[in-house]
Amino acid sequence: MRPSNWFASLNCAIDGILWAVRSQRNMRYHFLAAVVILFAAILLRVSALELIFMVFAVILVFFAEMINTAFEVLVDLVSPDYHPLARRAKDVAAGAVMVASVGAVVIGYLALSRHLLMEVEGSSRQNVRPPGEFAFFSVLLVIFLVVLCKGFLRRGLSLQGGMPSGHTAVAFSIATSVLLLHRGPILSGLSLFLAYLIGQSRVQLGVHSLWEVLVGAVLGSGTTLLLYVIYP
């Protein structure tokens, strides 16, 4: 039955939110993370603009999670038995939540990281760049490029197989960032060795071919080097 008035519609909306929180574990995690983030924003006295972006990111994650929940319920109703298209619908809806969550993490990082720095002598906190900003955006850019490559080539699954190896690309991006940011020869060498081990494990497990791992290593290191050259 349709709600008889505006107040009844409001109750239906509230019931939907409460049901999603009760039935969906991820929704409860999102609410807990939102409480922690907003408390941190208040304690660190972020600017009004930063707070606006953070609240918007939180709302976007909630919205995406609730739409995903609605899609899952609707798909289960229409297709109670397994169907590949039903799976795709659920996967895409879950992907929307992941995109919103990653965006929220980026916004939270940019808004809160500089407030967590100690005061630097002779410079104000407003002018301090977030720590690890270069490495963070290098990895983010590499992940975008890996997704694009796998999407265009249409080979492999998200975390298994396909050109290039995403695990190797991310590992070599991080190792290259450590090398370029002059963290010392020992730490740089260990980072490169760890990246090599990750690539080798993908070949030994049969998830990727040697060529796919090599392309992933070149993509991760090359993108990070390019970003280092043009980075302000």
ChimeraX commands (.cxc) that place a marker at each C-alpha (Angstrom):
marker #1 position 0.00,0.00,0.00 radius 0.5
marker #1 position 1.15,3.52,-0.73 radius 0.5
marker #1 position 1.78,5.76,2.31 radius 0.5
marker #1 position -1.32,7.78,3.08 radius 0.5
marker #1 position 0.51,11.01,3.95 radius 0.5
marker #1 position 3.91,12.65,4.25 radius 0.5
marker #1 position 4.42,11.44,7.82 radius 0.5
marker #1 position 3.78,7.85,6.79 radius 0.5
marker #1 position 6.29,8.23,3.93 radius 0.5
marker #1 position 8.84,9.54,6.42 radius 0.5
marker #1 position 8.28,6.51,8.66 radius 0.5
marker #1 position 8.79,4.20,5.69 radius 0.5
marker #1 position 12.10,5.90,4.87 radius 0.5
marker #1 position 13.27,5.64,8.48 radius 0.5
marker #1 position 12.25,1.98,8.61 radius 0.5
marker #1 position 14.28,1.38,5.45 radius 0.5
marker #1 position 17.38,2.96,6.99 radius 0.5
marker #1 position 17.00,1.00,10.23 radius 0.5
marker #1 position 16.44,-2.26,8.37 radius 0.5
marker #1 position 19.56,-1.68,6.29 radius 0.5
marker #1 position 21.61,-1.02,9.43 radius 0.5
marker #1 position 20.22,-4.10,11.19 radius 0.5
marker #1 position 20.60,-6.48,8.28 radius 0.5
marker #1 position 23.77,-5.24,6.57 radius 0.5
marker #1 position 27.09,-5.62,8.39 radius 0.5
marker #1 position 28.85,-3.23,6.01 radius 0.5
marker #1 position 26.27,-0.55,6.76 radius 0.5
marker #1 position 27.09,-0.79,10.45 radius 0.5
marker #1 position 30.80,-0.49,9.64 radius 0.5
marker #1 position 30.10,2.61,7.55 radius 0.5
marker #1 position 28.20,4.24,10.40 radius 0.5
marker #1 position 30.98,3.43,12.86 radius 0.5
marker #1 position 33.61,4.86,10.51 radius 0.5
marker #1 position 31.51,7.98,9.98 radius 0.5
marker #1 position 31.27,8.59,13.74 radius 0.5
marker #1 position 35.04,8.22,14.16 radius 0.5
marker #1 position 35.82,10.47,11.20 radius 0.5
marker #1 position 33.43,13.22,12.26 radius 0.5
marker #1 position 34.74,13.17,15.84 radius 0.5
marker #1 position 38.28,13.47,14.45 radius 0.5
marker #1 position 37.21,16.38,12.24 radius 0.5
marker #1 position 35.75,18.20,15.24 radius 0.5
marker #1 position 38.76,17.55,17.47 radius 0.5
marker #1 position 41.22,18.64,14.78 radius 0.5
marker #1 position 39.12,21.73,13.95 radius 0.5
marker #1 position 39.06,21.26,10.21 radius 0.5
marker #1 position 37.87,24.15,8.06 radius 0.5
marker #1 position 34.23,24.54,7.07 radius 0.5
marker #1 position 35.00,23.59,3.46 radius 0.5
marker #1 position 36.87,20.45,4.52 radius 0.5
marker #1 position 34.02,19.47,6.80 radius 0.5
marker #1 position 31.51,19.98,3.97 radius 0.5
marker #1 position 33.47,17.65,1.70 radius 0.5
marker #1 position 33.81,15.04,4.45 radius 0.5
marker #1 position 30.10,15.08,5.27 radius 0.5
marker #1 position 29.30,14.82,1.55 radius 0.5
marker #1 position 31.63,11.81,1.24 radius 0.5
marker #1 position 29.97,10.11,4.22 radius 0.5
marker #1 position 26.49,10.71,2.78 radius 0.5
marker #1 position 27.61,9.39,-0.61 radius 0.5
marker #1 position 28.87,6.14,0.95 radius 0.5
marker #1 position 25.61,5.68,2.87 radius 0.5
marker #1 position 23.60,6.35,-0.28 radius 0.5
marker #1 position 25.62,3.88,-2.35 radius 0.5
marker #1 position 25.38,1.17,0.32 radius 0.5
marker #1 position 21.61,1.56,0.62 radius 0.5
marker #1 position 21.16,1.45,-3.17 radius 0.5
marker #1 position 23.33,-1.68,-3.22 radius 0.5
marker #1 position 21.16,-3.26,-0.53 radius 0.5
marker #1 position 17.99,-2.41,-2.43 radius 0.5
marker #1 position 19.47,-3.93,-5.61 radius 0.5
marker #1 position 20.37,-7.14,-3.77 radius 0.5
marker #1 position 16.87,-7.52,-2.34 radius 0.5
marker #1 position 15.26,-6.80,-5.70 radius 0.5
marker #1 position 17.54,-9.23,-7.56 radius 0.5
marker #1 position 16.85,-11.97,-5.00 radius 0.5
marker #1 position 13.12,-11.36,-5.46 radius 0.5
marker #1 position 13.21,-11.46,-9.26 radius 0.5
marker #1 position 15.84,-14.20,-9.62 radius 0.5
marker #1 position 15.90,-16.49,-6.55 radius 0.5
marker #1 position 17.96,-19.03,-8.51 radius 0.5
marker #1 position 21.47,-18.38,-9.75 radius 0.5
marker #1 position 21.73,-16.39,-12.95 radius 0.5
marker #1 position 24.89,-14.77,-14.39 radius 0.5
marker #1 position 23.06,-11.49,-15.04 radius 0.5
marker #1 position 21.82,-11.41,-11.45 radius 0.5
marker #1 position 25.41,-11.82,-10.32 radius 0.5
marker #1 position 26.54,-8.99,-12.59 radius 0.5
marker #1 position 23.84,-6.68,-11.23 radius 0.5
marker #1 position 24.98,-7.36,-7.67 radius 0.5
marker #1 position 28.65,-6.96,-8.61 radius 0.5
marker #1 position 28.07,-3.59,-10.29 radius 0.5
marker #1 position 26.01,-2.34,-7.33 radius 0.5
marker #1 position 28.77,-3.45,-4.94 radius 0.5
marker #1 position 31.28,-1.70,-7.20 radius 0.5
marker #1 position 29.35,1.54,-6.75 radius 0.5
marker #1 position 29.82,1.22,-2.99 radius 0.5
marker #1 position 33.53,0.57,-3.48 radius 0.5
marker #1 position 33.94,3.66,-5.70 radius 0.5
marker #1 position 32.13,5.82,-3.14 radius 0.5
marker #1 position 34.22,4.37,-0.31 radius 0.5
marker #1 position 37.51,4.98,-2.11 radius 0.5
marker #1 position 36.43,8.54,-2.84 radius 0.5
marker #1 position 35.58,9.04,0.82 radius 0.5
marker #1 position 39.00,7.72,1.85 radius 0.5
marker #1 position 40.73,10.14,-0.53 radius 0.5
marker #1 position 38.69,13.09,0.76 radius 0.5
marker #1 position 39.31,12.09,4.38 radius 0.5
marker #1 position 43.03,11.73,3.73 radius 0.5
marker #1 position 43.31,15.15,2.11 radius 0.5
marker #1 position 41.23,16.82,4.81 radius 0.5
marker #1 position 42.74,15.23,7.92 radius 0.5
marker #1 position 46.35,14.34,7.13 radius 0.5
marker #1 position 47.78,17.85,7.30 radius 0.5
marker #1 position 46.03,18.46,10.65 radius 0.5
marker #1 position 47.79,15.43,12.12 radius 0.5
marker #1 position 51.23,16.94,11.39 radius 0.5
marker #1 position 53.21,18.55,14.13 radius 0.5
marker #1 position 53.82,22.26,13.72 radius 0.5
marker #1 position 56.87,22.85,11.56 radius 0.5
marker #1 position 59.15,25.65,12.65 radius 0.5
marker #1 position 58.83,28.64,10.37 radius 0.5
marker #1 position 55.80,27.37,8.49 radius 0.5
marker #1 position 52.10,27.25,9.21 radius 0.5
marker #1 position 50.05,24.06,9.19 radius 0.5
marker #1 position 47.97,25.41,6.32 radius 0.5
marker #1 position 51.01,25.29,4.05 radius 0.5
marker #1 position 52.18,21.81,4.97 radius 0.5
marker #1 position 51.49,19.20,2.31 radius 0.5
marker #1 position 49.99,15.89,3.50 radius 0.5
marker #1 position 52.65,13.31,4.36 radius 0.5
marker #1 position 53.06,10.56,1.81 radius 0.5
marker #1 position 50.99,12.48,-0.71 radius 0.5
marker #1 position 53.18,11.50,-3.65 radius 0.5
marker #1 position 53.14,7.77,-2.87 radius 0.5
marker #1 position 49.41,7.84,-2.16 radius 0.5
marker #1 position 48.45,9.40,-5.48 radius 0.5
marker #1 position 50.97,7.27,-7.37 radius 0.5
marker #1 position 49.31,4.08,-6.14 radius 0.5
marker #1 position 45.86,5.51,-6.84 radius 0.5
marker #1 position 46.83,6.42,-10.41 radius 0.5
marker #1 position 48.39,2.99,-10.99 radius 0.5
marker #1 position 45.21,1.27,-9.80 radius 0.5
marker #1 position 43.13,3.37,-12.22 radius 0.5
marker #1 position 45.45,2.44,-15.09 radius 0.5
marker #1 position 45.31,-1.27,-14.21 radius 0.5
marker #1 position 41.51,-1.18,-14.18 radius 0.5
marker #1 position 41.50,0.60,-17.54 radius 0.5
marker #1 position 43.88,-1.93,-19.09 radius 0.5
marker #1 position 41.88,-4.91,-17.86 radius 0.5
marker #1 position 38.67,-3.24,-18.99 radius 0.5
marker #1 position 39.88,-2.54,-22.52 radius 0.5
marker #1 position 41.68,-5.86,-22.96 radius 0.5
marker #1 position 38.78,-7.79,-21.37 radius 0.5
marker #1 position 41.02,-10.43,-19.91 radius 0.5
marker #1 position 41.07,-11.82,-16.38 radius 0.5
marker #1 position 39.08,-11.08,-13.27 radius 0.5
marker #1 position 39.49,-8.18,-10.87 radius 0.5
marker #1 position 41.99,-9.90,-8.58 radius 0.5
marker #1 position 43.00,-12.88,-10.71 radius 0.5
marker #1 position 44.67,-13.00,-14.08 radius 0.5
marker #1 position 44.58,-10.54,-16.92 radius 0.5
marker #1 position 46.95,-7.97,-18.36 radius 0.5
marker #1 position 48.70,-6.48,-16.45 radius 0.5
marker #1 position 49.28,-7.88,-12.97 radius 0.5
marker #1 position 47.67,-5.37,-10.61 radius 0.5
marker #1 position 49.41,-6.71,-7.50 radius 0.5
marker #1 position 52.81,-6.35,-9.18 radius 0.5
marker #1 position 52.01,-2.86,-10.49 radius 0.5
marker #1 position 51.00,-1.58,-7.04 radius 0.5
marker #1 position 53.99,-3.26,-5.37 radius 0.5
marker #1 position 56.50,-1.71,-7.77 radius 0.5
marker #1 position 54.78,1.67,-7.51 radius 0.5
marker #1 position 55.25,1.64,-3.73 radius 0.5
marker #1 position 58.83,0.41,-4.03 radius 0.5
marker #1 position 59.64,3.12,-6.57 radius 0.5
marker #1 position 58.14,5.79,-4.29 radius 0.5
marker #1 position 60.33,4.61,-1.42 radius 0.5
marker #1 position 63.37,4.76,-3.72 radius 0.5
marker #1 position 62.57,8.23,-5.08 radius 0.5
marker #1 position 61.76,9.71,-1.69 radius 0.5
marker #1 position 65.26,8.81,-0.44 radius 0.5
marker #1 position 64.31,6.57,2.48 radius 0.5
marker #1 position 67.77,5.02,2.56 radius 0.5
marker #1 position 69.42,2.24,0.55 radius 0.5
marker #1 position 68.42,-0.56,2.93 radius 0.5
marker #1 position 64.72,0.34,3.01 radius 0.5
marker #1 position 64.71,0.99,-0.75 radius 0.5
marker #1 position 66.37,-2.33,-1.47 radius 0.5
marker #1 position 64.00,-4.24,0.81 radius 0.5
marker #1 position 61.00,-2.55,-0.85 radius 0.5
marker #1 position 62.20,-3.52,-4.33 radius 0.5
marker #1 position 62.92,-7.06,-3.14 radius 0.5
marker #1 position 59.43,-7.34,-1.67 radius 0.5
marker #1 position 57.92,-6.10,-4.93 radius 0.5
marker #1 position 59.95,-8.72,-6.81 radius 0.5
marker #1 position 58.68,-11.46,-4.47 radius 0.5
marker #1 position 55.08,-10.39,-5.07 radius 0.5
marker #1 position 55.58,-10.56,-8.83 radius 0.5
marker #1 position 57.29,-13.92,-8.57 radius 0.5
marker #1 position 54.49,-15.32,-6.43 radius 0.5
marker #1 position 51.90,-14.34,-9.06 radius 0.5
marker #1 position 53.81,-16.38,-11.65 radius 0.5
marker #1 position 54.39,-19.37,-9.37 radius 0.5
marker #1 position 50.72,-19.50,-8.39 radius 0.5
marker #1 position 49.77,-19.55,-12.06 radius 0.5
marker #1 position 47.63,-16.43,-11.71 radius 0.5
marker #1 position 49.70,-14.42,-14.20 radius 0.5
marker #1 position 52.19,-15.14,-16.92 radius 0.5
marker #1 position 55.71,-13.76,-16.76 radius 0.5
marker #1 position 54.83,-11.23,-19.47 radius 0.5
marker #1 position 51.83,-9.94,-17.49 radius 0.5
marker #1 position 53.98,-9.53,-14.38 radius 0.5
marker #1 position 56.69,-7.68,-16.31 radius 0.5
marker #1 position 54.14,-5.31,-17.82 radius 0.5
marker #1 position 52.71,-4.70,-14.34 radius 0.5
marker #1 position 56.16,-3.89,-12.96 radius 0.5
marker #1 position 56.88,-1.47,-15.82 radius 0.5
marker #1 position 53.46,0.15,-15.44 radius 0.5
marker #1 position 53.86,0.62,-11.68 radius 0.5
marker #1 position 57.42,1.92,-11.76 radius 0.5
marker #1 position 57.02,3.93,-14.98 radius 0.5
marker #1 position 53.86,5.72,-13.82 radius 0.5
marker #1 position 55.45,6.57,-10.49 radius 0.5
marker #1 position 58.61,7.87,-12.19 radius 0.5
marker #1 position 56.55,10.00,-14.58 radius 0.5
marker #1 position 54.52,11.43,-11.72 radius 0.5
marker #1 position 57.75,12.18,-9.83 radius 0.5
marker #1 position 59.07,14.17,-12.81 radius 0.5
marker #1 position 55.94,16.32,-13.16 radius 0.5
marker #1 position 55.05,16.49,-9.45 radius 0.5
marker #1 position 55.29,20.04,-8.01 radius 0.5
marker link #1:1,2 radius 0.2
marker link #1:2,3 radius 0.2
marker link #1:3,4 radius 0.2
marker link #1:4,5 radius 0.2
marker link #1:5,6 radius 0.2
marker link #1:6,7 radius 0.2
marker link #1:7,8 radius 0.2
marker link #1:8,9 radius 0.2
marker link #1:9,10 radius 0.2
marker link #1:10,11 radius 0.2
marker link #1:11,12 radius 0.2
marker link #1:12,13 radius 0.2
marker link #1:13,14 radius 0.2
marker link #1:14,15 radius 0.2
marker link #1:15,16 radius 0.2
marker link #1:16,17 radius 0.2
marker link #1:17,18 radius 0.2
marker link #1:18,19 radius 0.2
marker link #1:19,20 radius 0.2
marker link #1:20,21 radius 0.2
marker link #1:21,22 radius 0.2
marker link #1:22,23 radius 0.2
marker link #1:23,24 radius 0.2
marker link #1:24,25 radius 0.2
marker link #1:25,26 radius 0.2
marker link #1:26,27 radius 0.2
marker link #1:27,28 radius 0.2
marker link #1:28,29 radius 0.2
marker link #1:29,30 radius 0.2
marker link #1:30,31 radius 0.2
marker link #1:31,32 radius 0.2
marker link #1:32,33 radius 0.2
marker link #1:33,34 radius 0.2
marker link #1:34,35 radius 0.2
marker link #1:35,36 radius 0.2
marker link #1:36,37 radius 0.2
marker link #1:37,38 radius 0.2
marker link #1:38,39 radius 0.2
marker link #1:39,40 radius 0.2
marker link #1:40,41 radius 0.2
marker link #1:41,42 radius 0.2
marker link #1:42,43 radius 0.2
marker link #1:43,44 radius 0.2
marker link #1:44,45 radius 0.2
marker link #1:45,46 radius 0.2
marker link #1:46,47 radius 0.2
marker link #1:47,48 radius 0.2
marker link #1:48,49 radius 0.2
marker link #1:49,50 radius 0.2
marker link #1:50,51 radius 0.2
marker link #1:51,52 radius 0.2
marker link #1:52,53 radius 0.2
marker link #1:53,54 radius 0.2
marker link #1:54,55 radius 0.2
marker link #1:55,56 radius 0.2
marker link #1:56,57 radius 0.2
marker link #1:57,58 radius 0.2
marker link #1:58,59 radius 0.2
marker link #1:59,60 radius 0.2
marker link #1:60,61 radius 0.2
marker link #1:61,62 radius 0.2
marker link #1:62,63 radius 0.2
marker link #1:63,64 radius 0.2
marker link #1:64,65 radius 0.2
marker link #1:65,66 radius 0.2
marker link #1:66,67 radius 0.2
marker link #1:67,68 radius 0.2
marker link #1:68,69 radius 0.2
marker link #1:69,70 radius 0.2
marker link #1:70,71 radius 0.2
marker link #1:71,72 radius 0.2
marker link #1:72,73 radius 0.2
marker link #1:73,74 radius 0.2
marker link #1:74,75 radius 0.2
marker link #1:75,76 radius 0.2
marker link #1:76,77 radius 0.2
marker link #1:77,78 radius 0.2
marker link #1:78,79 radius 0.2
marker link #1:79,80 radius 0.2
marker link #1:80,81 radius 0.2
marker link #1:81,82 radius 0.2
marker link #1:82,83 radius 0.2
marker link #1:83,84 radius 0.2
marker link #1:84,85 radius 0.2
marker link #1:85,86 radius 0.2
marker link #1:86,87 radius 0.2
marker link #1:87,88 radius 0.2
marker link #1:88,89 radius 0.2
marker link #1:89,90 radius 0.2
marker link #1:90,91 radius 0.2
marker link #1:91,92 radius 0.2
marker link #1:92,93 radius 0.2
marker link #1:93,94 radius 0.2
marker link #1:94,95 radius 0.2
marker link #1:95,96 radius 0.2
marker link #1:96,97 radius 0.2
marker link #1:97,98 radius 0.2
marker link #1:98,99 radius 0.2
marker link #1:99,100 radius 0.2
marker link #1:100,101 radius 0.2
marker link #1:101,102 radius 0.2
marker link #1:102,103 radius 0.2
marker link #1:103,104 radius 0.2
marker link #1:104,105 radius 0.2
marker link #1:105,106 radius 0.2
marker link #1:106,107 radius 0.2
marker link #1:107,108 radius 0.2
marker link #1:108,109 radius 0.2
marker link #1:109,110 radius 0.2
marker link #1:110,111 radius 0.2
marker link #1:111,112 radius 0.2
marker link #1:112,113 radius 0.2
marker link #1:113,114 radius 0.2
marker link #1:114,115 radius 0.2
marker link #1:115,116 radius 0.2
marker link #1:116,117 radius 0.2
marker link #1:117,118 radius 0.2
marker link #1:118,119 radius 0.2
marker link #1:119,120 radius 0.2
marker link #1:120,121 radius 0.2
marker link #1:121,122 radius 0.2
marker link #1:122,123 radius 0.2
marker link #1:123,124 radius 0.2
marker link #1:124,125 radius 0.2
marker link #1:125,126 radius 0.2
marker link #1:126,127 radius 0.2
marker link #1:127,128 radius 0.2
marker link #1:128,129 radius 0.2
marker link #1:129,130 radius 0.2
marker link #1:130,131 radius 0.2
marker link #1:131,132 radius 0.2
marker link #1:132,133 radius 0.2
marker link #1:133,134 radius 0.2
marker link #1:134,135 radius 0.2
marker link #1:135,136 radius 0.2
marker link #1:136,137 radius 0.2
marker link #1:137,138 radius 0.2
marker link #1:138,139 radius 0.2
marker link #1:139,140 radius 0.2
marker link #1:140,141 radius 0.2
marker link #1:141,142 radius 0.2
marker link #1:142,143 radius 0.2
marker link #1:143,144 radius 0.2
marker link #1:144,145 radius 0.2
marker link #1:145,146 radius 0.2
marker link #1:146,147 radius 0.2
marker link #1:147,148 radius 0.2
marker link #1:148,149 radius 0.2
marker link #1:149,150 radius 0.2
marker link #1:150,151 radius 0.2
marker link #1:151,152 radius 0.2
marker link #1:152,153 radius 0.2
marker link #1:153,154 radius 0.2
marker link #1:154,155 radius 0.2
marker link #1:155,156 radius 0.2
marker link #1:156,157 radius 0.2
marker link #1:157,158 radius 0.2
marker link #1:158,159 radius 0.2
marker link #1:159,160 radius 0.2
marker link #1:160,161 radius 0.2
marker link #1:161,162 radius 0.2
marker link #1:162,163 radius 0.2
marker link #1:163,164 radius 0.2
marker link #1:164,165 radius 0.2
marker link #1:165,166 radius 0.2
marker link #1:166,167 radius 0.2
marker link #1:167,168 radius 0.2
marker link #1:168,169 radius 0.2
marker link #1:169,170 radius 0.2
marker link #1:170,171 radius 0.2
marker link #1:171,172 radius 0.2
marker link #1:172,173 radius 0.2
marker link #1:173,174 radius 0.2
marker link #1:174,175 radius 0.2
marker link #1:175,176 radius 0.2
marker link #1:176,177 radius 0.2
marker link #1:177,178 radius 0.2
marker link #1:178,179 radius 0.2
marker link #1:179,180 radius 0.2
marker link #1:180,181 radius 0.2
marker link #1:181,182 radius 0.2
marker link #1:182,183 radius 0.2
marker link #1:183,184 radius 0.2
marker link #1:184,185 radius 0.2
marker link #1:185,186 radius 0.2
marker link #1:186,187 radius 0.2
marker link #1:187,188 radius 0.2
marker link #1:188,189 radius 0.2
marker link #1:189,190 radius 0.2
marker link #1:190,191 radius 0.2
marker link #1:191,192 radius 0.2
marker link #1:192,193 radius 0.2
marker link #1:193,194 radius 0.2
marker link #1:194,195 radius 0.2
marker link #1:195,196 radius 0.2
marker link #1:196,197 radius 0.2
marker link #1:197,198 radius 0.2
marker link #1:198,199 radius 0.2
marker link #1:199,200 radius 0.2
marker link #1:200,201 radius 0.2
marker link #1:201,202 radius 0.2
marker link #1:202,203 radius 0.2
marker link #1:203,204 radius 0.2
marker link #1:204,205 radius 0.2
marker link #1:205,206 radius 0.2
marker link #1:206,207 radius 0.2
marker link #1:207,208 radius 0.2
marker link #1:208,209 radius 0.2
marker link #1:209,210 radius 0.2
marker link #1:210,211 radius 0.2
marker link #1:211,212 radius 0.2
marker link #1:212,213 radius 0.2
marker link #1:213,214 radius 0.2
marker link #1:214,215 radius 0.2
marker link #1:215,216 radius 0.2
marker link #1:216,217 radius 0.2
marker link #1:217,218 radius 0.2
marker link #1:218,219 radius 0.2
marker link #1:219,220 radius 0.2
marker link #1:220,221 radius 0.2
marker link #1:221,222 radius 0.2
marker link #1:222,223 radius 0.2
marker link #1:223,224 radius 0.2
marker link #1:224,225 radius 0.2
marker link #1:225,226 radius 0.2
marker link #1:226,227 radius 0.2
marker link #1:227,228 radius 0.2
marker link #1:228,229 radius 0.2
marker link #1:229,230 radius 0.2
marker link #1:230,231 radius 0.2
marker link #1:231,232 radius 0.2
view
